[in-house]
Amino acid sequence: MKLNSREEIIALTPLWKGERFPDGRPKVPQKYIDEMYKMTLEELWKPIYVKGYESQFEGDLRTLHDDGRKLIGRAVTATYVPTRPDLLDVMFDVGRQEGRSGNFNQWVIDTLVEGDVVVVDMYDKIFKGTYLGGNLTTAIRTRTKTGGAVVWGGIRDVEQMKQVPDVQVYYRGIDPTPIREFVIKDFNHITRIGKATVLPGDIVYGAGGGVLFIPSHLVQEVVEGAAKTHVKDDFGFEMITQGKFTTAQIDRATWTEEMLDMLLAWINTDPRGEKYRDLDWSQEYDLARNGDPNDTQTAL
């Protein structure tokens, strides 16, 4: 048995064709992560949802900071279960053979690199399930620079945690007890945060009190799709204000060629459209010309 297995991570993420970290996780280019800071949760959610990825969001979480800061980065996943003596011995032996020290939560945090976000299923354990406190939050900040954590479980030392700069943590509850009576099940494998399924290397997008987990192989498409949604909204608001289109026309899932022509003209001439001039609209034109089974439906 091996924790954080490169071979297993690659096998779990075969649709990712780009660069990988030494541990095998997909290395989504930083430029796409940077773009996400300018985007909303709904803009990023839509391109995933229409492709059938309907279990990628969880909103039943609390946030360490309520100041509007976002949590965005590459997922490092871990799953824990209630302890039992034989399993505890087995997993500690695995860790010792791999040169790991400390407790099971420290094993994960000790591997973090810049841009990572810890994503852990603590099976909703809060009493004696406090995965993070002041010390480990400081370690996360030191290793990831701008990262944080999503914990389906508890945290402690909240006043100390809030003093650590440039991190955000999503969690289920607070308890003063230290973490006890748990054992690691797997590390950088499939995990679950509430209703969401997460793989290592997914992009974590935490904003507005909820967290979206974007599959690595869809990130480029999702970011570009979100940009298209944003510019269509900007253009659409103006067209409605000017009385050139109705809300029913703007809200259709598929726009007509005439509408797309006007959109591209606006993008190419209006200063607000400058940053969208490299987007490819060929798929939208194909749908407009050839029909779309959803073209009578309201856009998501």
VEXPA-240178 format. One record per residue: x, y, z of N, C-alpha, C, O in turn. Coordinates in steps of 0.1 Angstrom, whole numbers, plus 5000, padded with zeros to 4 digits. Each point is the difference from the previous one (the first is absolute). Layout:
REM residues N
R   n_px   n_py   n_pz   ca_px   ca_py   ca_pz   c_px   c_py   c_pz   o_px   o_py   o_pz
R      X      Y      Z       X       Y       Z      X      Y      Z      X      Y      Z
...
REM end
This chain:
REM residues 300
R   n_px   n_py   n_pz   ca_px   ca_py   ca_pz   c_px   c_py   c_pz   o_px   o_py   o_pz
R   5008   4988   5000    4992    5012    5000   5009   5012   5000   5010   5001   5006
R   4985   5010   4987    5008    5012    4999   4990   5012   5000   4990   5000   4994
R   5014   5010   5014    4992    5012    5001   5006   5010   4990   5012   5000   4997
R   4979   5009   4997    5004    5010    4991   5008   4994   4988   5011   5004   4997
R   4983   4986   4997    5006    4992    4989   4999   5008   4987   4989   5003   4995
R   5022   5000   4999    5000    5007    4987   4993   4992   4989   4992   5005   4992
R   5010   4982   5008    4994    4991    4990   4984   5000   5001   4993   5001   4990
R   5003   4999   5023    4985    5000    5002   4994   5013   4996   4989   5001   4995
R   5018   5010   5009    4995    5014    4996   4999   5001   4985   4990   5005   4995
R   5020   4991   4998    4999    5001    4985   4989   4991   4995   4993   5004   4991
R   5005   4984   5015    4989    4991    4995   4986   5007   5003   4991   4997   4992
R   5008   5010   5019    4987    5007    5003   4997   5012   4991   4989   5004   4999
R   5021   5002   4995    4999    5012    4992   5004   4998   4986   5009   5008   4996
R   4986   4983   4997    5006    4997    4986   4996   5011   4990   5007   5001   4990
R   4983   5007   5013    4996    5010    4990   5009   5012   5001   4999   5009   4991
R   5009   4992   5019    5010    5011    5000   5012   4997   4992   5006   4990   5002
R   4997   5019   4988    5011    4997    4991   5012   5009   5001   5009   5000   4992
R   4990   5009   5018    5011    5009    5002   5011   4996   5010   5001   4988   5003
R   5006   5022   5002    5011    4998    5009   4994   4995   5014   4989   5003   5003
R   5020   4989   5004    4996    4995    5013   5010   5003   5010   5012   5002   4997
R   4984   4999   5016    5009    5001    5011   5008   4987   5002   4995   4989   4995
R   5016   5011   5012    5007    4987    5003   4991   4990   5006   5002   4988   4998
R   4988   5015   5010    4991    4990    5006   4989   4995   4990   4993   4992   5003
R   5007   5014   4985    4991    4995    4990   4988   5009   4998   4992   4998   4990
R   5005   5011   5019    4988    5009    4999   5001   5009   4987   5011   5004   4997
R   4978   4998   4997    5000    5009    4989   5004   5014   5004   4996   5005   5010
R   5013   5001   4982    5005    5014    5003   4993   5010   4991   5006   5003   4989
R   4983   5001   5015    4992    5010    4992   5008   5013   4999   5005   5004   5011
R   4997   5001   4977    5008    5013    4999   4995   5011   5009   4987   5002   5002
R   5022   5005   5004    4996    5011    5009   4992   5011   4994   4992   5006   5007
R   5009   4996   4980    4993    5011    4994   4985   4998   5001   4992   5009   5001
R   5003   4978   4998    4986    4997    5002   4995   5002   5014   4989   5005   5003
R   5020   4992   5007    4996    5002    5014   4999   5015   5002   4991   5005   5007
R   5019   5003   4988    4999    5014    5002   4988   5006   4994   4994   5010   5006
R   5001   4985   4982    4988    5005    4994   4988   4998   5009   4990   5008   5000
R   5010   4981   5007    4988    4997    5009   4997   5010   5010   4989   5001   5005
R   5021   5006   5000    4998    5011    5010   4991   5011   4995   4994   5007   5008
R   5005   4994   4979    4991    5010    4994   4986   4995   4997   4992   5008   4995
R   5006   4979   5008    4987    4994    4996   4992   4996   5011   5004   4999   5012
R   4983   4999   4986    4990    4997    5010   4998   4985   5001   5003   4993   4990
R   4992   5002   5021    4997    4986    5002   4991   4995   4989   5002   4989   4994
R   4987   5019   5002    4990    4995    4991   5006   4999   4986   4997   4992   4992
R   5012   5018   5004    5007    4999    4987   5008   4988   4998   5000   4994   4990
R   5007   5002   5021    5009    4988    4999   4992   4987   5001   5004   4990   4995
R   4985   5011   5013    4991    4988    5002   4993   4995   4987   4999   4988   4997
R   4996   5022   4995    4992    4997    4989   5007   4990   4990   4993   4990   4996
R   5019   5013   4999    5006    4991    4990   5002   4985   5005   5000   4991   4992
R   5002   5008   5021    5001    4986    5005   4986   4993   5001   4999   4989   4995
R   4991   5019   5009    4987    4994    5002   4994   4995   4987   4995   4989   5000
R   5007   5019   4990    4994    4996    4987   5007   4987   4994   4994   4994   4991
R   5018   5003   5014    5007    4988    4995   4997   4988   5009   5005   4989   4997
R   4986   5013   5012    4996    4988    5008   5007   4999   5014   4998   4990   5007
R   5011   5020   4996    5007    4999    5013   4991   5008   5010   5002   5011   5003
R   4988   4981   5002    4990    5006    5009   5003   4999   5015   4993   5004   5008
R   5018   4989   4995    5004    4998    5014   5013   5006   5003   5009   4993   5006
R   4993   5020   4991    5013    5006    5002   4999   5012   5009   5010   5007   5002
R   4979   4996   5004    4998    5011    5009   4995   4996   5014   4991   4991   5001
R   5014   5016   5009    4995    4998    5014   4999   5014   5006   5010   5007   5001
R   4978   4996   5004    4998    5013    5006   4997   5000   5015   4998   5010   5007
R   5001   4978   4999    4997    4998    5014   5013   5000   5009   5003   4991   5006
R   5004   5021   4993    5013    5001    5007   5000   5014   5006   4993   5009   4997
R   5016   4992   5013    5003    5013    5006   5013   5005   4996   5009   4992   4995
R   4994   5021   5006    5012    5006    4995   5008   5006   5011   4994   5007   5009
R   5019   4992   4991    5008    5006    5010   4999   5015   5000   5000   5007   5010
R   5001   4999   4978    4999    5014    4997   4987   5003   4992   4997   4993   4990
R   4996   5017   5014    4988    5004    4993   5002   5014   4994   4991   5008   5000
R   5021   4994   4994    5003    5013    4994   5000   5000   4985   5005   5009   4994
R   4989   4980   5000    5000    5000    4986   5012   4993   4993   5000   4999   4988
R   5010   4998   5019    5012    4994    4994   4996   4986   4994   4992   4993   5005
R   5015   5004   4984    4998    4987    4993   5011   4990   5003   5011   5004   5004
R   4985   4984   4995    5010    4989    5002   5001   4993   4987   4990   4993   4995
R   5021   5008   4998    5002    4993    4987   5014   4993   4999   5010   5006   5004
R   4990   4982   4992    5012    4993    4999   4998   4985   4996   4989   4996   4997
R   5022   4997   5002    5000    4986    4996   4998   4991   5012   5006   5001   5010
R   4984   4989   4988    4996    4992    5012   5011   4989   5003   5005   4993   4991
R   4998   5006   5022    5007    4989    5006   4989   4993   5009   4996   5006   5010
R   5001   4982   4986    4988    4994    5007   5005   4989   5010   5010   4994   4999
R   4981   5005   5011    5003    4989    5010   4986   4996   5006   4991   5008   5002
R   5008   4979   5002    4988    4995    5006   5003   4993   5013   5010   4992   5000
R   4982   5010   5010    5003    4994    5013   4987   4992   5004   4989   5003   4996
R   5013   4988   5013    4990    4992    5006   5002   4998   5015   5010   5003   5005
R   4979   4993   5002    5002    4998    5015   5010   4989   5002   5001   4991   4992
R   5007   5011   5018    5011    4991    5003   4995   4986   5004   4989   4999   5006
R   5020   4991   4992    4999    4987    5006   5014   4995   5002   5008   5003   4992
R   4995   4990   5019    5014    4997    5003   5008   4993   4989   5011   5004   4998
R   4983   4986   4995    5008    4993    4990   5003   5009   4988   5012   5000   4995
R   4978   5008   5001    5002    5009    4989   5010   5011   5003   5008   5005   4992
R   4991   5000   5021    5009    5010    5004   5015   4996   4999   5008   5007   4995
R   4995   4980   5009    5013    4995    5000   5005   4999   4985   5011   5003   4997
R   4980   4992   4995    5003    4998    4986   5004   5013   4993   5010   5001   4993
R   4982   5009   5009    5002    5013    4993   5012   5007   5006   5008   5007   4992
R   4995   4992   5021    5012    5006    5005   5012   4993   4995   5011   5007   4998
R   4988   4980   5000    5012    4993    4994   5002   5004   4986   5012   5002   4995
R   4977   5000   4997    5002    5005    4986   5007   5014   5001   5009   5002   4992
R   4987   5007   5017    5006    5013    5001   5015   4999   5003   5008   5007   4995
R   4995   4985   5015    5014    4998    5004   5009   4995   4988   5011   5005   4998
R   4983   4986   4995    5008    4994    4988   5002   5011   4990   5010   4999   4992
R   4981   5011   5007    5001    5010    4990   5008   5013   5006   5001   5010   4993
R   5003   4988   5019    5008    5011    5006   4992   5012   5006   5005   5011   5001
R   4982   4986   5002    4991    5011    5005   5001   5000   5015   5002   4990   5007
R   4996   5022   4998    5000    5002    5015   4989   5008   5004   4993   5007   4992
R   5004   4993   5021    4989    5007    5006   4987   4992   4998   5000   4988   4999
R   4988   5019   5002    4987    4994    4999   4995   5000   4985   5007   5006   4992
R   4982   4988   5006    4995    4998    4987   4997   5013   4992   5002   5001   4988
R   4993   5009   5019    4998    5013    4994   5013   5007   4996   5001   5007   4990
R   5009   4991   5018    5013    5006    4997   5007   4994   4988   5007   5007   4993
R   4990   4980   5005    5006    4994    4988   4996   5008   4987   5008   5002   4991
R   4979   5002   5008    4995    5006    4988   5006   5014   4999   5005   5004   4990
R   4994   5004   5021    5005    5014    5000   5015   5001   4997   5004   5010   4994
R   5003   4980   5010    5015    5000    4998   5003   4999   4985   5012   5002   4996
R   4979   4994   4996    5003    4998    4985   4996   5012   4992   5002   5000   4988
R   4991   5010   5017    4994    5011    4992   5011   5008   4993   5011   5002   5005
R   4985   5003   4984    5009    5009    4992   4992   5013   4997   4988   5000   5002
R   5018   5009   4993    4994    5013    4997   4987   4998   4991   5001   4993   4990
R   4988   5014   5014    4988    4999    4992   4991   4988   5003   4989   4999   4994
R   5015   4993   5016    4991    4989    5004   4989   5004   5010   5001   5010   5006
R   4989   4982   4994    4989    5001    5010   4997   4986   5005   4998   4991   4993
R   5002   5008   5021    4997    4987    5006   4985   4998   5000   4992   5008   5004
R   5004   4980   4991    4986    4996    4999   4999   4987   5007   5004   4990   4995
R   4989   5010   5017    5000    4988    5008   4986   4997   5005   4992   5008   5004
R   5005   4979   4995    4987    4994    5005   5003   4994   5014   5006   4990   5001
R   4990   5018   5009    5002    4995    5014   4987   4994   5005   4997   5000   5012
R   4995   4995   4979    4987    4993    5002   4991   5008   5010   4993   4994   5008
R   5008   5019   4990    4992    5010    5008   5002   4999   5015   4991   5002   5008
R   5021   4994   4996    5004    4999    5014   5005   5014   5005   5009   5006   4994
R   4984   4998   5016    5004    5014    5006   5006   4998   5014   5011   5005   5002
R   4982   4988   5007    5005    4997    5013   5012   4991   4998   4998   4988   4995
R   5014   5016   5009    5012    4992    4997   5003   4998   4985   5007   4990   4996
R   4987   5018   4996    5002    5000    4986   5005   5013   4994   4998   5003   4988
R   5010   5004   5020    5004    5013    4996   5013   4999   4992   5011   5000   5006
R   4988   5000   4981    5011    4997    4991   5010   5011   5000   5012   4997   4999
R   4984   5015   5003    5009    5011    5000   4999   5009   5013   4989   5000   5006
R   5022   5006   4997    5001    5010    5011   5009   5010   4995   5003   5002   4989
R   5003   5006   5021    5009    5011    4997   5013   4995   4993   5004   5006   4991
R   5002   4984   5015    5013    4995    4994   4999   4995   4986   5008   5004   4992
R   4982   4987   5005    4999    4994    4987   4995   5010   4990   5004   5000   4988
R   4988   5010   5016    4996    5011    4991   5012   5008   4996   5002   5004   4988
R   5007   4999   5022    5013    5007    4997   5008   4992   4990   5006   5005   4991
R   4995   4981   5011    5007    4992    4991   4994   5000   4986   5008   5001   4990
R   4979   4999   5009    4994    5001    4986   5003   5013   4994   5004   5001   4988
R   4996   5010   5019    5003    5013    4994   5015   5000   4996   5003   5006   4989
R   5006   4989   5019    5014    5000    4996   5002   4992   4987   5008   5004   4992
R   4986   4985   5007    5002    4991    4989   4993   5004   4987   5006   4999   4989
R   4982   5006   5012    4992    5002    4989   4999   5015   4995   4997   5003   4989
R   5007   5006   5020    5001    5015    4998   4985   5006   5000   4998   5009   5008
R   4993   4986   4984    4987    5006    4999   4989   4989   5001   4989   5003   4996
R   5014   4986   5010    4991    4989    5000   4991   5000   5012   4996   5010   5006
R   5000   4978   4998    4991    4998    5012   4995   4986   5000   5007   4991   4996
R   4981   5007   5008    4994    4987    5002   4985   4999   4999   4993   5010   5003
R   5002   4978   4993    4986    4997    5001   4999   4988   5009   5006   4989   4996
R   4988   5012   5015    5000    4989    5010   4985   4996   5003   4992   5007   5005
R   5005   4980   4991    4987    4995    5004   5001   4994   5014   5000   4988   5002
R   5002   5021   5007    5002    4997    5014   5003   5013   5008   4995   5010   4996
R   5013   4989   5014    5001    5011    5009   5014   5007   5000   5009   4995   4993
R   4991   5017   5013    5012    5007    5002   5000   5005   5015   4990   5000   5006
R   5022   5005   4998    5001    5006    5014   5010   5011   4999   5006   5003   4990
R   4996   5004   5021    5009    5012    5001   4996   5010   4989   5009   5006   4994
R   4979   4997   5005    4995    5009    4990   5006   5014   5001   5003   5006   4989
R   4998   4999   5023    5006    5013    5001   5014   5001   4995   5004   5010   4994
R   5004   4979   5008    5013    5000    4995   5000   4998   4985   5007   5007   4993
R   4984   4985   5002    4999    4997    4985   4997   5013   4993   5006   5003   4989
R   4985   5006   5017    4997    5012    4993   5011   5010   4999   5000   5009   4992
R   5010   4989   5016    5012    5009    5000   5010   4996   4989   5009   5007   4997
R   4989   4981   4997    5009    4995    4989   4996   5007   4987   4989   4999   4996
R   5020   5009   4998    4996    5007    4988   4998   4992   4987   5006   4989   4999
R   4986   5015   4992    4999    4995    4987   4995   4986   4999   5004   4992   4991
R   4988   5003   5018    4994    4987    4999   4985   5001   5002   4995   5010   5006
R   4998   4980   4989    4986    4999    5002   4997   4985   5003   5006   4991   4994
R   4985   5006   5016    4997    4987    5003   4985   4998   5000   4993   5008   5007
R   5002   4982   4987    4986    4996    5000   4999   4987   5009   5009   4991   4999
R   4982   5009   5010    4999    4989    5010   4986   4998   5005   4991   5008   4996
R   5006   4982   5012    4987    4996    5004   4997   5005   5014   4988   5004   5003
R   5022   4997   5006    4997    5004    5014   5012   5003   5008   5012   4997   4995
R   4987   5008   5016    5011    5004    5009   4998   4992   5013   4990   4999   5006
R   5022   4997   5000    5000    4993    5013   5014   5002   5006   5010   5001   4992
R   4991   5001   5021    5013    5002    5006   5008   4988   5002   5012   5000   5003
R   4982   4988   4994    5008    4987    5002   5010   4999   4990   4998   5004   4988
R   5014   4990   5015    5010    4996    4990   4995   4988   4992   4991   4993   5004
R   5015   5005   4984    4996    4989    4992   5004   4987   5006   5011   4998   5004
R   4980   4992   4996    5002    4987    5006   4992   4990   4993   4990   5003   4993
R   5014   4984   5008    4992    4988    4996   4995   5001   4986   4989   4999   4996
R   5021   5002   4995    4998    5000    4985   5011   4993   4994   5011   4999   5005
R   4987   4997   4982    5011    4993    4993   4998   5004   4985   4989   5001   4995
R   5023   5000   4998    4999    5004    4986   4996   4988   4992   5005   4989   5002
R   4986   5013   4989    4996    4989    4990   5007   5001   4987   5005   4990   4996
R   4996   5022   4999    5009    5002    4988   5004   5014   4998   4995   5009   5007
R   5014   4993   4985    5007    5013    4998   5002   5003   4985   5006   4992   4993
R   4988   5019   5002    5000    5003    4986   4994   4989   4992   5005   4994   4991
R   4982   5003   5013    4992    4990    4993   4986   5007   5000   4999   5012   5002
R   4991   4980   4995    4986    5005    4999   4996   5004   5014   5001   4992   5009
R   4993   5020   4992    4994    5003    5013   4987   5007   4998   4996   5003   4989
R   4997   5000   5022    4987    5006    4999   4999   5011   5010   5004   4999   5012
R   4990   5013   4984    4997    5011    5009   4985   5002   4999   4995   5006   4991
R   4998   4988   5019    4986    5001    4999   4994   4994   4988   5001   4988   4998
R   4993   5020   4993    4994    4995    4988   5009   5000   4988   4996   4996   4989
R   5017   5008   5013    5009    5002    4989   5011   4989   5000   5004   4995   5010
R   4999   5000   4978    5011    4990    4998   5012   5008   4995   4999   5008   4991
R   5012   4989   5015    5013    5007    4998   5011   4991   4996   5002   4989   5007
R   5006   5014   4983    5012    4993    4996   5012   5008   5003   4999   5013   4999
R   5013   4981   5003    5012    5008    5001   5003   5008   4988   4999   4995   4989
R   5004   5018   5013    5003    5008    4988   4988   5008   4995   5002   5009   4992
R   4986   4988   5013    4988    5009    4997   5004   5014   5005   5008   5002   5009
R   4986   5008   4984    5001    5013    5005   4989   5004   5010   4988   4999   4996
R   5016   5005   5015    4991    5004    5011   4997   5015   4998   5008   5008   4999
R   4979   4994   5001    4995    5014    4999   4990   5003   5011   4989   4996   4999
R   5016   5011   5011    4991    5003    5012   4997   5015   4999   5008   5008   5000
R   4979   4994   5000    4995    5014    5000   4985   5000   5004   4993   4991   4998
R   5003   5020   5009    4986    5002    5003   4995   4990   5010   4988   4997   5000
R   5021   4996   5007    4995    4991    5010   4999   4986   4996   4996   4991   5007
R   5008   5006   4980    5000    4986    4995   5012   4997   4992   5008   5009   4997
R   4994   4979   5000    5012    4995    4993   4996   4992   4987   4992   4991   5001
R   5015   5013   4988    4998    4992    4987   5013   4993   4998   5011   5006   5001
R   4988   4982   4994    5012    4992    4997   5000   4997   4985   4992   4993   4995
R   5017   5013   4998    5000    5000    4985   5010   4989   4995   5012   5001   5003
R   4983   4989   4990    5010    4990    4995   5011   5006   4991   4998   5009   4992
R   5014   4987   5011    5012    5006    4993   4999   5001   4985   5004   5010   4994
R   4990   4979   5000    5000    5000    4985   4990   5009   4994   5000   5002   4988
R   4991   5004   5021    4990    5009    4995   5003   5015   5003   4993   5009   4996
R   5018   4993   5011    5003    5014    5005   5001   5010   4989   4994   5011   5000
R   5014   4986   4989    5001    5010    4989   4987   5003   4994   4996   5011   4998
R   4996   4978   4999    4987    5002    4994   4991   5008   5010   4992   5008   4995
R   5008   4989   5018    4992    5006    5009   5003   5015   5001   4991   5009   5001
R   5022   4994   5000    5004    5014    5001   4996   5008   4988   4994   5011   5001
R   5008   4983   4987    4996    5007    4988   4984   5001   4999   4995   5010   4996
R   4999   4979   5009    4985    5001    5000   4995   5010   5009   4990   5007   4997
R   5016   4995   5015    4996    5010    5009   5003   5014   4995   4991   5009   5002
R   5020   4993   4991    5002    5013    4993   4990   5003   4990   4995   5011   4999
R   5000   4979   4993    4990    5002    4991   4987   5004   5007   4993   5009   4995
R   5003   4984   5015    4988    5004    5008   5001   5014   5005   4990   5007   4999
R   5022   4997   5006    5001    5013    5005   4998   5011   4989   4993   5010   5002
R   5014   4988   4987    4999    5010    4989   4986   5000   4994   4995   5011   4996
R   4999   4978   5003    4986    4999    4995   4990   5008   5009   4991   5006   4996
R   5012   4993   5017    4992    5007    5010   5002   5015   4998   4990   5008   5000
R   5023   4996   4999    5002    5015    4999   4993   5005   4987   4994   5011   5000
R   5008   4982   4989    4994    5004    4987   4985   4999   5002   4993   5009   4995
R   5002   4980   5010    4985    4999    5001   4993   5010   5009   4990   5005   4996
R   5017   4999   5015    4994    5011    5008   4999   5013   4992   4990   5007   5001
R   5020   4996   4991    4999    5012    4992   4990   4999   4989   4993   5010   4998
R   5006   4979   4996    4990    4998    4989   4985   5001   5005   4992   5006   4994
R   5006   4989   5018    4987    5001    5007   4997   5014   5003   4989   5005   4998
R   5021   5002   5008    4998    5014    5003   4997   5009   4988   4992   5009   5001
R   5014   4988   4988    4998    5007    4987   4988   4996   4993   4996   5006   4990
R   4997   4983   5015    4988    4995    4993   5003   4993   4987   4990   4998   4992
R   5022   4997   5006    5003    4993    4988   4997   4985   5000   4996   4994   4990
R   5004   5000   5022    4996    4986    5002   4991   4999   5013   5001   5009   5009
R   4991   4981   4991    4991    4998    5011   5008   4991   5010   5010   4994   4996
R   4985   5005   5016    5006    4991    5010   4999   4985   4995   5009   4992   5003
R   4980   5005   4991    4998    4987    4995   5011   4996   4989   5004   4989   5000
R   4999   5020   4992    5011    4998    4990   5013   4998   5006   5008   4991   4997
R   4995   5018   5013    5013    4999    5006   5002   4988   5009   5011   4994   5000
R   4978   5001   5006    5001    4989    5009   4999   4986   4993   5001   4990   5007
R   4998   5010   4980    5000    4987    4993   5013   4993   5001   5011   5007   5001
R   4989   4980   5000    5013    4993    5001   5008   5001   4988   5013   5001   5001
R   4981   5000   4987    5008    5002    4987   4996   5013   4994   4988   5002   4997
R   5021   5006   5000    4998    5013    4993   5000   4998   4985   5006   4991   4995
R   4987   5018   4998    4999    5000    4985   5013   5005   4995   5008   5006   5007
R   4995   4992   4980    5012    5005    4993   5000   5015   5001   5010   5006   5002
R   4978   5000   4996    4999    5015    5000   5005   5005   5014   5007   5010   5001
R   4988   4984   5010    5004    5004    5013   5015   4998   5002   5006   5008   5006
R   4999   4981   4990    5014    4997    5001   5009   5010   4992   5010   5005   5005
R   4985   4999   4983    5007    5010    4992   5000   5013   5008   5011   5007   5000
R   4978   4997   5006    5000    5013    5007   5009   4999   5013   5006   5010   5003
R   4994   4978   5003    5008    4998    5012   5015   5002   4996   5007   5008   5007
R   4997   4985   4983    5015    5001    4996   5003   5015   4995   5011   5004   5003
R   4980   5002   4991    5002    5014    4996   5002   5009   5012   5009   5009   5001
R   4983   4988   5010    5001    5008    5012   5013   4997   5007   5007   5009   5005
R   4997   4978   4995    5013    4996    5007   5012   5007   4993   5009   5004   5006
R   4990   4997   4980    5011    5005    4993   5001   5015   5000   5010   5006   4995
R   4980   5001   5009    5000    5014    4999   4998   5007   5014   5005   5011   5002
R   4989   4982   5007    4998    5006    5013   5012   4997   5010   5004   4989   5000
R   5001   5021   5007    5011    4998    5009   4997   4989   5010   5009   4993   5004
R   4979   5005   5000    4996    4989    5010   5002   4986   4994   5001   4990   5007
R   5000   5009   4980    5001    4987    4993   5014   4997   4997   5003   4989   4995
R   5007   5020   5008    5014    4997    4996   5006   4987   5005   5006   4993   4993
R   4991   5004   5020    5006    4988    5006   4994   4987   4995   5005   4989   5003
R   4984   5012   4989    4993    4988    4995   5003   4998   4985   4994   4991   4994
R   5015   5016   5000    5002    5000    4986   5007   4987   4995   4999   4998   4988
R   5007   4995   5021    5006    4987    4995   4991   4988   5002   5005   4989   4996
R   4983   5012   5008    4991    4989    5002   4996   4995   4986   4997   5007   4991
R   5001   4979   5009    4996    4994    4987   4985   4997   5001   4995   4993   5010
R   4997   5012   4981    4985    4999    5000   4995   4991   4990   4988   5000   4996
R   5021   4991   4998    4996    4992    4989   4989   4990   5004   4991   4996   4993
R   5010   4999   5019    4990    4990    5005   4986   5006   5001   4990   4994   4997
R   5010   5019   5008    4987    5007    5001   4994   5002   4986   4988   4999   4999
R   5021   5004   4991    4995    5002    4987   4994   4987   4994   4990   5000   4993
R   5017   4989   5010    4996    4987    4995   4986   4997   5006   4991   4995   4992
R   5007   5008   5021    4987    4997    5006   4989   5009   4994   4989   4995   4998
R   5015   5017   4999    4990    5010    4994   4996   4995   4986   4988   5002   4997
R   5021   4993   4996    4998    4996    4986   4993   4986   4999   4991   4998   4992
R   5013   4993   5016    4996    4986    4999   4989   4996   5010   4994   4989   4999
R   5003   5020   5010    4990    4996    5010   5006   4994   5012   5010   4994   5000
R   4983   5008   5011    5004    4995    5013   4987   4995   5007   4990   5007   5001
R   5010   4980   5004    4988    4995    5006   4995   5008   5012   4989   4999   5004
R   5020   5010   5002    4996    5008    5011   4997   5014   4996   4999   5009   5009
R   5000   4994   4978    4999    5014    4996   4987   5007   5003   4999   5012   4998
R   4991   4981   5007    4988    5006    5004   5000   5002   5016   4990   5006   5005
R   5020   4990   5001    5001    5000    5015   5007   5013   5004   5008   5006   4993
R   4989   4998   5019    5007    5012    5006   5014   4996   5004   5002   4989   5005
R   5007   5019   4993    5014    4997    5004   5001   4999   5015   4992   5006   5007
R   5017   4985   4997    5002    4998    5014   5006   5012   5007   5003   5000   5012
REM end
